[in-house]
Amino acid sequence: MDAGEVVREYLLLCLRLDRLSPGLVDSFTGDPVLRRAVDDERKPHPAALADRATLLRRELRGVDLDPDRRRFLDAHLVAAGTSARKLAGVRVGFVDEVRAYFQVDIRPGNTDAYRRAHVQLDEVLPGTGTVAERLADYRALDAVPPHRLEAAVHALSSALRDRVRQRFELPANEVVEYEVVTDKPWSGFNYYLGDFRSRVAVNADLGHRMSNLPHLVAHESYPGHHTEHCRKEVGLVGKRGHAEQSLFLINSPQCLTAEGMAELGLHAVVGAGWGRWTEEIMADLGLRMDGELAERVEGALSGLLTVRQDAALMLHDQRAHPDDVVAFLCRWLLVPERRARHMLRFLGDPLWRAYTTTYVEGVRLVRAWLDLRAPTDTLGDRYLRLLDEPLTPAALTEEVQAGVSWLSRDPG
């Protein structure tokens, strides 16, 4: 096979997997002939798709491709093959599954670190009562009234879009449409439709807070998923012919990089002071929030980043009872049972059960990589590489390790 044939077969493999597990392909904006051809086929057997992934990995070794592109395809064939084996009934340990999908090794977090985060929250939260009670009171005051949710989303999107367009070139005709939905296992979701258009769904069931909403909009739209899709469609796909980037496969290495980048979107385009920035936008809508307090509270809560991943390990690796997982989430995340059970729904979903790692390890890896930028690089310069290049978690990890090693030897 030549490079074009391998890429075409990779796309067909993923589209066939999506027929067996709808939703596994998050978006496909490539040749519609491929999609139609797969739709017209008989449903394949997952074991045959697993074998096909293995064969394509062997073929890839002899193909003349840019090293970064070869690395990307190989990593995604590993992930696709793992999904196929699981669909064929092969039992894969949860930690091994996560490694095959996302190129990271996971282990339980440190409850002492969670206790320290609770102490920090105790110091910053006003009022009386337990930390959990005061956090609940704070979140109630921070809540976006349901009838104002859509207006708040649009206001934040407009403000973020202006900032992103000043820093990163975007197609003139790009657009994001928002819809408020219910009965979903997630808080927000980007549906990239191609031609620089996205539909972003915001789940109203969970309730949204003024301090969290800018993170969600930045994550899904500017400079997160929508921005990444647009820039890769223009650059990698349109200018460089990387057709594999026209498909986004759930439970693959690109998910961890994309989610980590999106989670840090507000950090990249607003940074310190995002609380006061949000406060001013909310004030224009007649909503009151304490931006400085919001920033302090979110800073303390960042110490609880790995709690959700611990819950996934309890559920799928340690086979804990779901009620015990709910109790763990309530204790350490200081959330009510209703919220914890909604988290459990996401953790237990067959398609999404491993996906929490993309947020947890994605944030840790991407933040470490962003922080190791050269003195001559701005945060925007560094973030732009994530938007434009086919960087895998393994590649980011190597750069971080090399950077840390270099810093440890640098006498300055």
C-alpha positions in Angstrom: 0.0 0.0 0.0 1.0 3.6 -0.5 0.3 6.4 2.0 -3.0 7.3 0.4 -4.2 3.7 0.5 -3.2 3.3 4.2 -5.0 6.5 5.2 -8.1 5.5 3.2 -8.2 2.1 4.9 -7.8 3.8 8.3 -10.8 6.0 7.6 -12.8 3.0 6.4 -11.9 1.1 9.5 -13.1 3.8 11.8 -16.3 4.3 9.8 -17.0 0.6 10.0 -16.4 0.7 13.8 -18.9 3.5 14.0 -21.5 1.3 12.4 -21.0 -1.2 15.2 -20.9 1.4 18.0 -22.6 4.5 16.8 -21.0 7.6 18.2 -17.5 6.2 18.1 -16.7 8.5 15.2 -17.4 11.9 16.7 -17.1 13.7 13.3 -16.2 12.9 9.7 -15.8 15.7 7.2 -13.8 13.8 4.6 -14.9 12.1 1.3 -18.6 11.4 1.6 -18.2 8.5 -0.9 -16.4 6.6 1.9 -19.3 7.1 4.3 -21.8 6.0 1.7 -19.8 2.9 0.8 -19.6 1.8 4.4 -23.3 2.5 5.0 -24.1 0.3 2.0 -22.0 -2.6 3.3 -23.1 -5.4 5.5 -22.1 -4.8 9.1 -18.6 -6.1 9.6 -17.6 -8.5 12.4 -15.5 -6.6 15.0 -12.9 -9.4 15.1 -12.3 -8.8 11.4 -11.8 -5.1 12.1 -9.3 -5.8 14.9 -7.3 -8.0 12.5 -7.5 -5.2 9.9 -6.1 -2.7 12.4 -3.2 -5.0 13.1 -2.5 -5.5 9.3 -2.6 -1.7 8.7 -0.1 -1.1 11.4 2.3 -3.5 9.7 1.7 -1.9 6.3 2.3 1.5 7.9 5.9 0.6 8.7 6.9 0.5 5.0 5.0 3.6 3.9 6.8 6.9 3.1 5.2 9.3 5.5 6.3 12.2 7.7 7.3 10.8 11.1 4.7 12.8 13.0 2.0 11.6 10.6 3.1 8.0 10.8 3.2 8.2 14.6 -0.4 9.6 14.7 -1.8 6.9 12.5 0.0 4.1 14.3 -1.3 5.3 17.7 -4.9 5.6 16.4 -4.7 2.1 14.8 -3.8 0.8 18.3 -6.8 2.6 19.7 -9.2 1.5 16.9 -8.0 -2.1 17.2 -8.6 -2.1 21.0 -12.2 -0.8 20.4 -12.7 -3.6 17.8 -11.5 -6.3 20.2 -13.7 -5.1 23.0 -16.7 -5.1 20.6 -15.7 -8.7 19.7 -16.0 -9.6 23.4 -12.4 -9.7 24.3 -11.9 -8.7 27.9 -9.4 -5.9 28.3 -8.4 -4.6 31.7 -9.5 -1.1 32.4 -6.0 0.3 32.9 -4.8 -1.4 29.8 -7.8 -0.1 27.9 -7.0 3.5 28.9 -3.4 3.0 27.9 -4.3 1.7 24.5 -6.7 4.5 23.8 -4.9 7.5 25.3 -1.1 6.6 25.7 -1.1 7.2 29.5 -0.9 5.0 32.5 -3.3 5.8 35.3 -3.2 5.1 39.0 -5.3 6.3 42.0 -4.7 9.8 43.3 -3.7 10.8 46.8 -6.4 11.4 49.3 -4.0 13.6 51.3 -4.0 16.0 48.4 -7.8 16.0 48.4 -7.7 16.9 52.1 -5.4 19.8 51.4 -7.8 21.0 48.7 -10.6 20.9 51.3 -8.5 22.9 53.7 -7.8 25.5 51.0 -11.5 25.7 50.3 -12.2 26.1 54.0 -9.9 29.2 53.9 -11.5 30.9 50.8 -15.2 30.1 51.2 -17.2 32.7 53.2 -19.9 31.9 55.7 -20.4 29.3 58.4 -21.0 25.6 58.4 -19.0 22.7 56.9 -16.9 23.1 53.8 -19.5 21.1 51.9 -22.3 23.3 53.1 -20.5 26.5 52.3 -19.6 25.3 48.9 -23.2 24.4 48.2 -24.2 27.9 49.3 -21.6 29.5 47.1 -22.7 27.4 44.1 -26.3 28.3 44.7 -25.5 32.0 44.6 -23.3 31.4 41.5 -26.0 29.6 39.6 -27.1 30.9 36.2 -30.9 31.3 36.2 -32.2 28.7 33.6 -34.0 31.4 31.6 -30.8 33.3 31.3 -28.6 30.4 30.3 -28.8 30.8 26.6 -28.1 34.6 26.7 -25.1 34.0 29.0 -23.7 31.3 26.6 -24.0 33.7 23.6 -22.4 36.6 25.5 -19.4 34.6 26.6 -19.0 33.0 23.2 -19.0 36.4 21.5 -16.4 37.8 23.9 -14.2 34.7 23.6 -14.5 34.7 19.8 -13.2 38.2 19.7 -10.2 37.3 21.7 -9.5 34.2 19.7 -9.7 36.0 16.4 -7.2 38.5 17.6 -4.7 35.8 18.3 -5.4 32.9 15.9 -6.6 33.3 12.4 -10.0 31.7 11.8 -12.0 31.3 8.5 -14.2 34.3 7.9 -17.3 32.1 7.6 -16.8 30.0 10.7 -19.8 29.8 13.0 -21.0 28.1 16.2 -24.7 27.5 16.9 -25.8 26.7 20.4 -28.7 24.7 21.7 -29.9 23.9 25.2 -30.7 20.2 25.7 -31.6 17.8 28.5 -31.1 14.1 29.4 -27.4 13.8 28.4 -24.5 12.3 30.4 -22.3 15.3 29.7 -22.5 19.0 30.4 -21.7 20.2 26.9 -20.8 18.7 23.5 -19.4 20.0 20.3 -20.8 18.5 17.1 -18.4 19.6 14.3 -20.4 19.7 11.1 -17.7 20.6 8.6 -17.2 23.7 6.5 -16.1 25.5 9.7 -19.5 25.1 11.4 -20.2 23.6 14.8 -23.4 22.9 16.8 -22.7 23.1 20.6 -25.2 21.4 22.9 -25.4 22.7 26.5 -27.1 20.3 29.0 -29.5 22.2 31.1 -30.2 19.3 33.5 -27.1 19.9 35.5 -27.6 23.6 36.1 -24.7 25.9 35.2 -22.7 28.4 37.3 -21.4 31.7 36.2 -17.9 30.8 37.2 -18.0 27.5 35.2 -19.8 28.7 32.1 -16.8 30.5 30.5 -14.8 27.3 30.9 -17.5 25.3 29.1 -17.8 27.8 26.2 -14.0 28.1 25.9 -13.8 24.3 25.9 -16.4 23.6 23.3 -15.9 26.6 21.0 -13.2 29.3 21.4 -10.3 28.4 21.5 -11.3 24.7 22.1 -12.9 22.1 19.9 -14.5 24.3 17.3 -11.3 26.3 16.8 -9.2 23.2 16.6 -11.5 21.6 14.0 -11.5 24.8 11.9 -7.7 25.3 11.9 -7.0 21.6 11.2 -9.5 21.6 8.4 -7.8 24.6 6.8 -4.2 23.5 7.5 -3.6 19.8 8.0 -6.5 18.7 5.8 -6.8 21.5 3.2 -3.2 22.6 2.7 -1.2 19.5 3.7 -3.5 16.7 2.6 -3.7 14.9 6.0 -7.0 13.2 5.2 -6.9 11.3 8.5 -7.5 14.5 10.3 -10.9 14.7 8.7 -12.1 12.1 11.2 -12.2 12.4 15.0 -12.3 9.0 16.7 -13.7 8.8 20.3 -11.4 6.8 22.6 -8.2 7.6 20.8 -5.0 9.6 21.5 -6.3 12.7 19.7 -9.1 12.9 22.4 -6.7 13.3 25.3 -4.7 16.0 23.5 -7.9 17.8 22.4 -9.7 17.6 25.7 -6.6 18.8 27.7 -6.2 21.7 25.3 -9.9 22.6 25.5 -9.9 22.4 29.3 -7.1 24.9 29.3 -8.7 27.2 26.7 -9.8 29.9 29.1 -6.3 29.8 30.6 -4.8 30.3 27.2 -6.9 33.3 25.9 -7.9 35.1 29.2 -5.6 33.7 31.9 -5.3 35.2 35.4 -8.2 37.6 36.0 -10.7 35.4 34.1 -13.0 35.8 37.1 -13.3 39.6 36.9 -13.5 39.3 33.1 -16.5 37.0 33.5 -18.0 39.2 36.2 -18.1 42.1 33.8 -19.8 40.1 31.1 -22.4 38.7 33.6 -23.1 42.3 34.8 -24.1 43.3 31.3 -26.8 40.6 31.6 -27.9 41.8 35.0 -26.3 38.9 36.8 -24.0 39.4 39.8 -21.0 37.3 40.7 -17.8 37.8 42.6 -15.1 37.1 40.0 -12.2 37.2 42.4 -13.8 34.7 44.8 -14.7 32.5 41.8 -11.1 32.4 40.8 -9.9 31.5 44.3 -12.6 28.8 44.7 -11.8 27.2 41.3 -8.1 27.3 42.2 -8.8 25.3 45.3 -11.0 22.9 43.5 -8.2 22.1 41.0 -6.7 20.0 43.7 -9.5 17.6 43.3 -8.8 17.0 39.6 -8.1 13.3 39.8 -11.2 12.4 42.0 -13.3 11.5 39.0 -10.6 9.3 37.5 -10.3 7.5 40.9 -14.0 6.9 40.7 -13.6 5.3 37.3 -10.9 3.1 38.6 -13.1 2.1 41.5 -16.0 1.2 39.2 -14.1 -0.6 36.4 -10.8 -1.8 37.8 -11.7 -2.5 41.4 -15.3 -3.5 40.7 -16.6 -1.4 43.5 -20.4 -1.2 44.1 -21.9 1.9 42.3 -23.2 3.2 45.6 -19.7 3.2 47.0 -18.5 5.1 44.0 -21.2 7.7 44.5 -20.2 8.0 48.2 -16.6 8.5 47.2 -17.6 11.3 44.7 -19.8 13.0 47.3 -17.1 12.9 50.0 -14.1 14.2 48.0 -15.8 16.4 45.4 -18.2 17.8 48.0 -21.2 17.4 45.6 -24.7 16.3 46.4 -25.8 12.7 45.6 -27.8 13.8 42.6 -24.7 15.3 40.9 -22.6 12.3 41.9 -25.1 9.9 40.3 -25.1 11.9 37.1 -21.3 11.6 37.1 -21.7 7.8 37.6 -23.9 7.7 34.5 -21.1 9.1 32.4 -18.5 6.8 34.1 -20.7 3.8 33.4 -21.6 4.5 29.8 -20.1 1.8 27.6 -18.8 4.4 25.1 -17.6 7.0 27.6 -16.4 4.8 30.5 -12.7 5.5 29.9 -13.1 9.1 28.7 -12.8 10.8 32.1 -9.0 10.2 31.7 -8.9 12.6 28.8 -9.9 15.5 31.0 -7.7 14.5 34.0 -4.5 13.4 32.3 -5.1 15.7 29.4 -5.1 18.7 31.6 -2.0 17.6 33.5 0.0 16.7 30.4 -1.0 19.7 28.3 -0.5 22.2 31.2 3.0 20.7 31.8 3.8 21.0 28.0 2.5 24.6 27.8 4.5 25.6 30.9 7.8 24.3 29.3 7.6 26.8 26.4 10.8 28.6 25.5 11.4 32.1 26.8 10.9 33.5 23.3 7.5 31.8 23.0 4.2 33.2 24.3 1.5 31.0 25.6 -0.5 31.8 22.4 2.4 30.5 20.3 2.6 27.3 22.2 -1.2 26.8 22.2 -1.2 27.3 18.4 0.9 24.2 18.0 -1.8 22.2 19.7 -4.4 23.7 17.3 -2.4 23.1 14.2 -0.2 20.0 14.6 -1.0 16.2 14.9 0.5 15.9 18.4 -0.1 12.7 20.2 0.1 12.3 24.0 3.2 10.3 23.6 4.9 13.1 21.6 3.9 15.7 24.3 5.2 13.4 27.0 8.5 13.1 25.3 8.8 16.9 24.9 7.9 17.4 28.6 10.4 14.9 29.7 13.1 16.3 27.5 12.3 19.8 28.7 12.4 18.8 32.4 15.7 17.0 31.8 17.1 20.1 30.1 16.0 22.4 32.9 17.6 20.1 35.6 20.9 20.4 33.8 20.7 24.2 33.2 22.8 26.0 35.8 20.6 29.1 35.2 
